[in-house]
Amino acid sequence: MLKKKFIIGTLILLVIIAFLESYDVRGVEELSYVIAIGIDVSEENENNIILTVQVATTKPQESGGTSSLETNLLSVETDSIGLGFNILNTLSTNELNLSHCSAIVFSEELAKKGIEPHFDNLANNIEIRPTATIIVANNTAQEFLVSTSESEDISADFYNSFIESSETTSYIPDASLSSFYSALHDDVIQPSCVYGFSDGSNIENIGLAAFKGDKYIGRLSGIQTIIHNILTNKLDSATLSLLSPIDNKSIINIKLSLAKNTDINISYNESTKIPNIECSINLEGKILSAATNYAFNNSDDLNRLKMAINNKIAYETNNYLKKISYEYNSDIVGFFGYLKRHFLTYDELKNIKWDESFKNATFNINSNIELTSNYLFPRI
């Protein structure tokens, strides 16, 4: 009997708990969805930050038609991300929900100081998706979010276009929260993310923001970002423009993709402490545009074009590698991981001070491209 009463009492308690939990559930109409987060340095207190959220809200139609979405910004000065969100929740009519956050924007000024304390707080927030795009803005993060609000009716679409752009143009790197977090806590590769420009209502996102640890140290151009994606095997497709090797006047556009993963080999001179990095790049190319007097079904012209493309890829790769090694000394490719494969024990590896030797590295670049025949143009 006692056991029966205990079971009945337990069931009643579970039912009560279930009802209490359902009472606290928030409906969609009671939530404000954050689609982007911006973090800036406070001008008043160097130990504080300015936390800005871009919120999607429903905009009713006067004519009685269907409602649309518009974006609003909420900002607060705080000493921590967590406290900032708590304060912003008191300023918002509805509870802020981060599950639809598509971008996390840091100002260049803050990124130069170091973002790890703020970034770890965001990465540990279970509401924020690991696919959110990490961006370093040339101006303040708040100005960047204002510009996106003016340029798009639904700014989430704007941030989602980053991913599509990365896959189709390769002018930006893989910059998800998960990949950045992984690199930030990895011993073989340095972090990188998207570099964003904002000027009024104009937005441009071409290039890569390079980090050394958690500090932003410099920007790479669009073509250098393509090279980065080639070396890290993240290239889906990209368009390369080059001066015609036939007449040295017109421009030829080539669609590039990886024929196979880039082959990277590293040798290390124990006496000089200088690594030599060899990169063998294998690409496929399709001619997208060319003048009508090009006979690319002619083997001589085709070979001249291949040589011109290979020379340009090798030249741009060499410039990229010198930039990240000599100037930035930041291994955002992860070359150290390739070097580690040559050592069987940690004792053998620990004598190599990669941070010092990488900035003196030498490079050998070999590029090979195969042009597919279905895009070749006959002479007209």
DRENLUM-112899 format. One line per 2 residues: their letters; for each residue x, y, z of N, C-alpha, C. Coordinates in steps of 0.001 Angstrom, whole numbers. Each point is the difference from the previous one (the first is absolute). Example, Ala and Ser with C-alpha at 12.3 -4.5 7.8 and 13.67 -1.06 7.14 Angstrom:
2
AS = 13190,-5690,7800,-890,1190,0,900,1200,0  -350,1050,-720,820,1190,60,-770,1090,730
END
This chain:
380
ML = 832,-1194,0,-832,1194,0,872,1252,0  1033,-24,836,901,1141,93,718,238,-1339
KK = 352,-1125,-617,678,98,-1284,-921,595,-1055  -1295,-398,47,-979,505,-954,-185,1500,177
KF = -94,453,1282,-155,1433,261,1216,781,-492  1184,-611,157,1232,660,-441,0,198,-1515
II = -431,-1048,-737,-42,79,-1458,-999,1059,-459  -1191,6,628,-1029,985,-361,491,1426,296
GT = 651,168,1152,527,1315,370,1059,477,-986  848,-926,-437,1044,344,-970,-598,440,-1325
LI = -1030,-726,-466,-663,351,-1263,-648,1380,86  -658,276,1121,-627,1315,175,1053,1108,-34
LL = 1155,-231,647,1084,982,25,543,264,-1405  148,-1063,-791,490,149,-1373,-969,808,-840
VI = -1310,-249,176,-1007,759,-745,62,1477,360  150,296,1295,86,1396,442,1221,681,-597
IA = 1150,-694,-4,1238,562,-574,-176,276,-1484  -670,-929,-716,-232,176,-1432,-836,1245,-269
FL = -1025,205,795,-849,1176,-176,766,1284,327  846,-50,1020,781,1179,351,950,375,-1121
ES = 642,-1004,-637,925,260,-1095,-726,553,-1212  -1190,-533,-303,-742,481,-1162,-497,1415,224
YD = -179,366,1243,-465,1351,298,1079,1024,-354  1282,-442,94,1104,921,-240,443,13,-1456
VR = -588,-793,-862,389,-52,-1404,-358,1306,-689  933,535,-802,-213,1239,-718,-509,-305,-1408
GV = -1056,632,-397,-484,-138,-1369,840,840,-946  -139,-258,-1317,773,726,-1000,-246,1496,100
EE = -1268,381,273,-350,1411,74,612,684,1219  555,-775,944,591,575,1204,1521,50,-74
LS = 557,-344,-1177,1446,-26,-172,443,1025,-1040  1172,578,208,652,858,-984,1250,-730,-474
YV = 90,-239,-1299,1084,-819,-530,1200,865,-392  1126,-273,647,1246,700,-300,622,-638,-1238
IA = 261,801,-1043,590,-552,-1223,1479,351,-141  488,948,808,1425,324,-7,380,655,1316
IG = 1252,-201,392,546,565,1226,1230,821,-349  106,1200,550,1166,852,-210,680,335,1310
ID = 1331,18,-11,758,276,1223,1068,1049,-308  -28,1105,760,932,1119,-181,704,331,1300
VS = 1071,769,-120,695,531,1164,-767,1223,510  -133,98,1311,-650,1168,589,941,1194,-46
EE = -518,1156,-391,800,1220,-9,135,591,1403  -920,-351,886,-3,556,1350,883,-791,958
NE = 14,-1313,-168,729,-864,922,675,-1108,-802  1315,-30,-25,725,-973,-824,-223,-1436,436
NN = -488,-203,1210,-276,-1348,485,-1399,-484,-378  -812,900,-551,-1363,-344,-387,-128,-189,-1501
II = -1093,-601,-405,-321,-165,-1415,-1384,592,-278  -253,269,-1266,-1341,362,-450,-586,-1224,-695
LT = -1032,-565,578,-659,-1177,-573,-1246,456,-748  -75,-340,-1288,-1136,384,-843,-620,-1256,-594
VQ = -1310,-76,38,-696,-1108,-651,-915,555,-1083  -43,-704,-1105,-898,341,-1113,-1182,-960,77
VA = -1178,561,213,-1182,-804,313,-1017,98,-1132  -545,-1158,-387,-1064,-38,-1008,-1347,146,692
TT = -794,961,-450,-1334,218,567,-1035,39,-1108  -1238,-299,364,-1090,-5,-978,-464,1424,-284
KP = -150,309,-1279,-461,1322,-430,-1384,-149,-627  -1069,474,682,-1352,-164,-550,-215,854,-1236
QE = -854,-482,-895,-342,720,-1218,-1251,846,228  56,1256,-424,-1146,896,195,-1212,-431,-811
SG = 214,-588,-1159,-1108,-378,-882,-678,-1289,426  465,-580,1065,-599,-1244,469,602,-1233,-632
GT = 1099,165,-762,640,-1142,-626,860,-752,991  798,-897,-523,856,-803,873,1112,870,588
SS = 417,-309,1201,1053,758,670,1363,-376,-571  964,898,188,1370,-249,-450,939,173,1184
LE = 1283,-209,-243,981,117,1066,857,1237,-202  374,625,1084,968,1081,-26,989,-232,1135
TN = 1114,720,-44,1029,-213,1019,173,1242,859  220,-237,1277,288,1053,958,1285,-337,736
LL = 657,1034,522,1235,-201,743,-196,389,1465  558,-826,882,29,289,1427,1458,-54,447
SV = 434,1003,777,1396,53,449,84,285,1485  1076,-487,597,239,251,1413,1506,-53,259
ET = 475,819,929,1386,-71,437,70,-917,1208  960,-911,-21,85,-1012,1053,1436,-485,136
DS = 268,-731,1068,1343,-565,173,63,-1466,-387  -1141,-591,-390,0,-1406,-416,-1172,-276,-936
IG = 170,-1001,-846,-1047,-378,-952,-1257,-468,728  182,-872,1003,-1154,-549,707,-838,1068,670
LG = 659,925,703,-724,1081,654,-670,895,-1034  677,202,-1132,-573,832,-1059,-1306,-560,-532
FN = -52,-1308,-203,-1241,-619,-481,-1119,128,1038  356,-126,1273,-1013,159,1048,-584,1408,-5
IL = 869,1002,-174,-475,1385,-35,-855,245,-1242  445,-526,-1143,-748,189,-1251,-1384,-638,85
NT = -103,-1091,720,-1308,-648,167,-974,912,743  536,820,901,-884,931,710,-412,1164,-899
LS = 806,296,-1029,-319,1091,-914,-935,-440,-1118  -69,-1311,-239,-814,-527,-1094,-1405,-339,499
TN = -976,273,-852,-1390,-335,348,-154,-1500,165  632,-758,-892,-57,-1458,61,1351,-569,426
EL = -12,-1261,371,1242,-666,381,877,-217,-1226  1298,339,123,935,-175,-1104,328,-1477,-174
NL = -36,-452,-1261,324,-1383,-328,1148,8,-998  1069,-755,289,1220,26,-812,100,-1151,-987
SH = -1025,-834,-93,96,-1214,-812,54,286,-1496  -363,1230,-418,49,353,-1413,1127,972,-315
CS = 937,149,920,1123,913,-214,876,-510,-1150  168,817,-1043,750,-410,-1187,1404,570,-55
AI = 278,1053,780,1318,637,-77,389,585,1346  1310,-64,285,582,635,1180,1090,931,-505
VF = -188,1304,236,871,1021,-575,842,646,1093  1322,1,-186,922,693,896,583,1195,-736
SE = 117,1125,681,670,1136,-610,1492,-309,-115  650,629,-971,1432,-211,-175,768,434,1245
EL = -443,1089,621,663,508,1203,-31,-1038,1117  -1156,-612,221,-100,-1004,1056,779,-1257,-367
AK = -74,-402,-1281,690,-1212,-445,1509,122,171  539,1207,-151,1433,198,196,395,-185,1463
KG = -917,299,903,282,-147,1430,-81,-1460,451  -809,-798,-714,-179,-1405,368,-1454,-299,300
IE = -519,-1056,-614,-1436,-280,103,-318,-1257,808  1013,-714,471,-272,-1300,617,-966,57,1180
PH = 134,957,946,-948,13,1125,-1452,131,-453  -232,826,-998,-1356,203,-504,-430,-1174,-887
FD = 945,-504,-794,-335,-1071,-945,-364,-1286,726  739,-345,1035,-298,-1227,741,-1386,70,636
NL = -377,1177,462,-1331,176,577,-1077,-274,-1042  225,481,-1228,-966,-230,-1070,-2,-1459,-437
AN = 1191,-598,-118,107,-1386,-460,-648,-968,973  -15,358,1270,-591,-874,1019,-1497,212,168
NI = -558,959,-716,-1441,241,62,-708,-1038,-872  -815,-840,604,-613,-1122,-723,-1024,463,-1028
EI = -472,1250,98,-985,486,-961,633,380,-1327  1260,420,8,652,480,-1215,474,-1177,-838
RP = -360,-1,-1254,356,-1099,-891,1489,16,-338  626,-1161,-131,1421,-46,-365,274,464,-1423
TA = -1049,165,-813,167,454,-1384,-23,1522,-129  -195,725,1094,-14,1461,-63,1327,505,-569
TI = -72,1017,-863,1185,531,-670,720,1012,893  1340,-135,102,810,928,773,554,1069,-946
IV = -172,1271,375,393,1115,-856,803,1012,809  1064,527,-594,692,1172,536,-370,1178,-885
AN = -539,1065,613,-477,1163,-755,1055,1100,-3  121,687,-1145,996,1066,-100,-333,1184,900
NT = -1298,298,172,-427,1040,932,-480,-670,1288  -925,615,692,-548,-658,1180,-990,-1079,-419
AQ = -178,-984,869,-975,-1059,-276,-1409,583,-66  -264,1000,821,-1312,635,2,-289,659,-1344
EF = 974,710,-565,-166,627,-1314,-233,-1052,-1075  696,-1127,123,-179,-1084,-972,-1432,-528,40
LV = -542,-187,1196,-1364,-504,125,-1017,1031,-488  275,1284,232,-881,1044,-527,-32,-56,-1524
ST = 1165,-197,-614,74,-61,-1467,-769,-1185,-551  103,-1154,656,-729,-1173,-492,-1506,192,161
SE = -405,694,1059,-1432,257,197,-547,876,-1113  812,935,-494,-439,891,-1059,47,-656,-1375
SE = 857,-1009,-143,170,-598,-1324,-921,-1176,-254  -571,-603,1045,-845,-1175,-164,-1260,118,844
DI = -1145,-455,-536,-1219,-37,795,100,-1026,1118  592,-1143,-331,206,-1045,1002,1495,-304,19
SA = 687,502,992,1450,-55,-11,546,-1413,121  -797,-930,531,468,-1383,75,341,-524,-1391
DF = -773,427,-1014,296,-408,-1367,1364,517,-426  340,1209,452,1293,582,-347,1137,-836,576
YN = -100,-383,1263,1064,-780,631,78,-1405,-578  -1154,-576,-328,11,-1336,-602,681,18,-1365
SF = -21,1167,-659,656,99,-1308,1505,-158,125  561,246,1210,1427,-216,197,382,-1436,-325
IE = -810,-918,486,300,-1416,-209,-65,-330,-1479  -1038,490,-679,-141,-241,-1425,1155,626,-771
SS = 406,1205,419,1113,667,-659,1285,-793,158  215,-550,1184,1202,-788,245,55,-1210,-912
ET = -1151,-595,-262,-52,-1206,-814,124,293,-1496  -440,1174,-440,-45,281,-1429,1125,905,-497
TS = 508,895,848,1042,917,-451,1334,-221,698  -25,-545,1202,1208,-224,818,717,1299,341
YI = -704,1126,-66,583,1269,426,-30,164,1518  -656,-901,708,26,1,1449,318,-1416,477
PD = 559,-134,1205,391,-1321,498,-1140,-687,733  237,-1256,374,-885,-682,934,124,725,1333
AS = -1084,613,447,84,876,1177,-1095,-307,1005  -333,-1254,147,-1033,-364,962,539,89,1423
LS = -910,154,936,376,60,1411,774,-1244,409  -439,-1170,-473,645,-1259,395,1428,-98,-531
SF = 222,406,-1260,1342,-85,-575,940,1009,657  -509,1194,314,823,1008,670,366,-468,1410
YS = -977,-535,710,244,-480,1362,1036,-1125,-7  -119,-894,-984,936,-1118,-91,1421,498,-225
AL = 162,973,-928,1330,535,-285,559,784,1185  -887,679,731,424,802,1142,596,-874,1099
HD = -440,-1245,81,485,-901,1044,847,-1138,-574  521,210,-1201,826,-1008,-667,1462,423,55
DV = 913,-970,-8,1424,344,53,669,-74,-1365  -769,-270,-1069,617,-117,-1321,-514,1034,-1007
IQ = -1015,763,334,-559,955,-952,-509,1225,743  115,1154,-652,-483,1252,571,-1390,323,-578
PS = -824,745,747,-1367,291,-463,-34,1017,-1144  -1089,-27,-748,-280,1005,-1023,-1510,93,-159
CV = -453,1124,-543,-1435,185,-202,-234,1008,-1116  -1243,409,-198,-356,966,-1034,397,1406,438
YG = 497,793,-958,223,1422,253,-1090,773,-731  -738,841,731,-1136,707,-577,207,1498,-40
FS = -389,620,-1129,54,1451,-157,-1417,553,66  -168,1116,666,-1278,691,-32,258,1488,-192
DG = -782,602,-901,94,1429,-272,-1405,506,-272  -640,499,1024,-1403,386,-160,-842,-1235,-194
SN = -746,-19,-1102,-842,-1157,-301,706,-1011,-885  1267,261,-351,757,-909,-854,756,-1012,847
IE = -135,-1278,-363,660,-1091,711,840,-788,-995  1225,-313,400,859,-835,-835,708,-991,895
NI = 2,-1236,-405,617,-1060,803,926,-827,-891  1132,594,-303,990,-674,-822,1311,1,768
GL = 470,-1151,364,1276,-79,681,-66,-764,1300  1152,-195,552,177,-850,1174,674,802,1107
AA = -492,-160,1207,626,599,1177,882,-1050,656  1301,261,69,950,-954,572,246,320,1470
FK = 124,-1039,803,220,140,1432,1312,-667,396  572,501,1089,1110,-674,687,-496,-238,1416
GD = -353,-1251,294,-714,-262,1234,-1382,615,-98  -379,772,1004,-1330,613,-34,36,1450,-458
KY = 1151,444,-531,151,1390,-420,35,121,-1522  -797,921,-521,-6,303,-1436,1298,710,-363
IG = 656,-455,-1081,1290,596,-365,35,561,-1414  -981,-306,-834,29,550,-1353,-1009,-643,-921
RL = -159,613,-1172,-1008,-429,-969,660,-511,-1276  -630,-985,-609,426,-517,-1298,-1048,353,-1050
SG = 459,196,-1222,-883,412,-1093,-842,-1164,-509  -879,311,-966,-857,-1035,-577,789,-1106,-670
IQ = 980,348,-835,789,-1019,-701,846,-786,991  487,642,1061,761,-728,1021,-897,-944,791
TI = -1267,366,140,-952,-898,665,-272,-1223,-858  -60,182,-1318,-145,-1149,-907,1190,-948,179
IH = 1202,559,61,1194,-831,213,-80,-722,1338  -464,697,1024,-177,-627,1326,-943,-1195,-100
NI = -1096,162,-716,-959,-1099,-147,575,-1152,-813  882,313,-941,664,-1056,-770,937,-806,903
LT = 813,694,796,983,-674,840,-645,-770,1146  -1166,450,458,-700,-697,1083,-1055,-963,-540
NK = -35,-172,-1321,-933,-930,-658,-1462,346,270  -286,1302,88,-1362,472,217,-578,659,-1261
LD = 737,-48,-1103,-473,643,-1225,-1098,-831,-643  -1155,619,-197,-1067,-638,-766,89,454,-1448
SA = -65,1296,-220,217,575,-1327,371,1459,166  722,521,-969,399,1404,12,264,441,-1431
TL = -157,1284,-248,267,547,-1327,1301,784,29  916,-381,-860,1299,665,-116,27,808,-1288
SL = 355,1271,105,139,862,-1169,1477,252,-254  410,-120,-1252,1398,250,-325,125,581,-1403
LS = 1095,689,-232,273,589,-1303,311,-1102,-1000  -579,123,-1173,178,-1034,-1024,1467,-170,-366
PI = 509,-1231,-3,1374,-230,-450,124,37,-1524  -1149,104,-700,-5,-6,-1460,230,1401,-556
DN = -787,986,497,158,1354,-527,452,1027,1037  89,-428,1287,426,879,1088,-858,1257,133
KS = -1270,-93,-415,-907,1141,94,-1303,-358,694  -638,-1045,-451,-1317,-356,514,119,-836,1279
II = -1137,-108,703,-76,-745,1249,-709,-1330,-230  560,-1058,564,-610,-1325,-65,-449,-385,1407
NI = -1219,-510,116,-527,-462,1275,-29,-1526,29  567,-569,1052,96,-1447,141,-695,-416,1292
KL = -889,-977,-101,-625,-563,1202,885,-1120,521  458,157,1255,924,-954,604,-698,-893,1018
SL = 466,-1217,90,-406,-921,1062,1171,-941,263  -30,-661,1141,1084,-926,340,-149,-1309,-776
AK = 1072,-414,-691,3,-1318,-628,225,-1071,1057  814,331,983,214,-844,1169,605,861,1096
NT = 61,-533,1185,523,781,1117,1442,446,-254  314,1199,485,1352,527,-124,966,-867,802
DI = 1097,-353,-636,1007,-853,638,1050,892,659  139,-90,1310,935,835,753,1029,-888,685
NI = 1272,315,-232,1099,-724,642,945,1015,628  483,-314,1210,881,917,713,1259,-740,430
SY = 1141,588,-323,1281,-500,504,575,1056,943  754,-468,997,503,922,1020,1500,-196,156
NE = 732,1109,-169,1451,-28,133,364,222,1461  537,-1027,643,308,66,1424,1073,1039,318
ST = 940,205,-921,1096,929,276,-427,1453,-168  -759,287,-1049,-422,1383,-248,-1323,338,662
KI = -736,-1033,453,-1326,184,611,-992,649,-963  180,-286,-1289,-878,586,-1024,-791,-1108,-685
PN = -1324,81,1,-817,-989,-725,-134,374,-1474  -42,-1019,-830,-292,207,-1418,-1356,-630,-295
IE = -913,807,-498,-1382,-436,-224,-257,-130,-1494  -373,-1196,-422,-308,-260,-1411,-1500,-211,-155
CS = -600,741,-916,-1440,-88,-258,-234,-372,-1457  -641,-1135,-210,-356,-431,-1353,-1502,171,-172
IN = -367,952,-862,-1399,374,-192,-517,-620,-1294  -1134,-667,76,-598,-638,-1172,-1423,517,-190
LE = -222,676,-1126,-1265,672,-249,-641,-459,-1298  -1310,177,-53,-746,-120,-1247,-509,1377,-372
GK = -5,311,-1295,-445,1310,-438,-947,-75,-1181  -961,923,-21,-924,133,-1119,27,1446,-469
IL = 164,192,-1284,43,1349,-553,-1414,566,-26  -190,1116,712,-1322,616,57,-184,1056,-1067
SA = 1062,721,-349,-98,1042,-1023,1349,191,-655  -60,345,-1279,1223,251,-768,-371,697,-1288
AT = 979,679,-607,-254,673,-1270,-190,-1023,-1114  -655,411,-1067,-381,-943,-1060,1169,-477,-840
NY = 1150,671,88,1120,-422,-835,932,-978,699  -463,-576,1119,814,-989,693,-346,-1390,-494
AF = 1002,-716,-439,-218,-1371,-454,539,-952,1060  -788,-189,1071,473,-828,1092,-90,-1489,-317
NN = -532,-319,-1190,125,-1376,-446,1365,-223,-654  768,1089,-88,1376,-71,-465,892,-311,1191
SD = 801,-1043,-98,774,-459,1155,1012,1042,470  562,780,-915,975,1015,403,-655,1093,845
DL = -1162,503,-474,-710,1029,765,-473,-541,1336  -451,-1239,4,-486,-611,1232,1132,-159,1006
NR = 1154,-405,-442,1149,-154,891,478,1349,537  -68,1023,-844,375,1347,456,-957,478,1081
LK = -1285,-308,-167,-985,389,1001,229,-757,1303  245,-1297,-94,278,-791,1202,1213,543,751
MA = 1054,320,-747,1208,519,625,-267,1334,690  -812,857,-635,-318,1301,588,-788,-167,1298
IN = -945,-932,2,-789,-243,1213,886,-567,1104  829,-976,-333,885,-601,1003,959,1027,580
NK = 521,880,-847,920,1032,468,-706,971,946  -1244,354,-340,-734,933,854,-332,-639,1351
IA = -427,-1257,-20,-311,-696,1256,1249,-109,871  1129,-360,-615,1253,-125,757,428,1358,558
YE = -164,1059,-798,374,1348,438,-864,451,1176  -1307,-180,-110,-908,419,1065,188,-855,1253
TN = 294,-1287,-184,247,-880,1152,1254,424,739  1041,348,-748,1243,453,615,-217,1295,785
NY = -778,933,-575,-314,1247,698,-791,-263,1282  -961,-914,-95,-811,-351,1174,868,-586,1106
LK = 874,-938,-361,819,-673,1005,998,958,646  556,917,-772,905,995,573,-753,926,952
KI = -1249,295,-346,-814,885,839,-239,-629,1372  -429,-1268,6,-352,-617,1284,1228,-424,793
SY = 1139,-193,-664,1199,-430,724,887,1183,367  524,706,-988,946,1080,272,-657,1186,707
EY = -1190,378,-479,-649,1204,529,-849,-275,1238  -857,-1030,-70,-914,-273,1117,526,-1050,969
NS = 854,-892,-480,476,-1131,801,-1169,-731,660  -978,-334,-820,-1203,-693,488,-309,-1162,-935
DI = 103,-1193,511,-207,-1205,-810,-1495,-322,-81  -730,748,-834,-1441,-213,-123,-329,-1168,-937
VG = 1011,-586,-628,-210,-1192,-828,87,-1268,841  882,6,984,225,-1193,819,1174,-815,-492
FF = 1050,676,-494,1178,-707,-491,676,-812,1102  -80,485,1230,657,-709,1098,-540,-1417,148
GY = -1265,-183,-331,-575,-1341,58,652,-956,-981  393,533,-1183,697,-841,-985,1408,-347,479
LK = 646,960,683,1350,-261,501,-8,-1043,1107  -1006,27,860,-71,-926,1134,-14,-1458,-444
RH = -460,-248,-1216,-93,-1387,-473,1366,-662,-135  1074,820,-104,1345,-547,-200,679,-386,1310
FL = -670,237,1117,611,-293,1297,-800,-1076,717  719,-963,537,-642,-1131,651,-328,282,1456
TY = 804,848,657,-212,272,1423,-82,1497,249  -597,337,1109,-105,1409,389,1364,595,306
DE = 910,-806,544,1341,489,329,734,478,-1242  -241,-678,-1141,629,424,-1238,-589,1315,-499
LK = -1276,196,246,-706,1167,-522,180,1255,848  189,-173,1315,-49,1149,903,1139,985,-220
NI = 1086,-435,-641,1122,910,-255,-272,964,-1150  -1019,-276,-758,-336,890,-1124,-884,1132,508
KW = 488,1201,-103,-764,1184,390,-657,575,-1250  -1185,-540,-284,-673,310,-1264,-309,1490,-128
DE = -326,634,1089,-350,1412,-49,1171,841,-483  1214,-444,270,1184,729,-451,440,-427,-1396
SF = -119,-1289,-299,503,-503,-1278,-946,279,-1165  -1319,79,260,-959,183,-1090,218,1329,-728
KN = 389,1034,736,170,1308,-641,1230,40,-911  841,-1038,68,1170,-85,-876,-126,-1117,-1033
AT = -1190,-558,-140,-207,-1149,-887,265,349,-1463  429,-1001,-744,134,129,-1455,-1107,-821,-657
FN = -347,369,-1237,-1146,-627,-656,335,-409,-1425  -527,-1151,-376,38,-461,-1390,-1429,-288,-431
IN = -433,675,-1050,-1387,-114,-448,-49,-623,-1386  -822,-1013,-135,-222,-613,-1301,-1496,-32,-278
SN = -412,614,-1102,-1418,41,-363,-220,-716,-1319  -1047,-805,-32,-355,-715,-1229,-1504,88,-211
IE = -410,487,-1166,-1428,126,-299,-332,-755,-1269  -1149,-646,23,-533,-668,-1181,-1272,733,-423
LT = -33,443,-1246,-1169,695,-523,-939,-995,-655  -1251,24,402,-968,-938,-571,-422,453,-1383
SN = -272,-958,-866,-232,293,-1417,-1365,596,-292  -1007,-222,862,-1355,443,-339,-173,1515,59
YL = 988,726,563,-88,1459,25,1000,655,-946  692,-782,-803,985,563,-919,-692,580,-1218
FP = 564,1096,-495,-630,709,-1109,797,-207,-1284  -675,-314,-1110,696,-66,-1279,179,1400,-574
RI = 892,137,-944,172,1296,-657,-1217,306,-865  -458,1246,31,-1164,425,-794,467,941,-1116
END
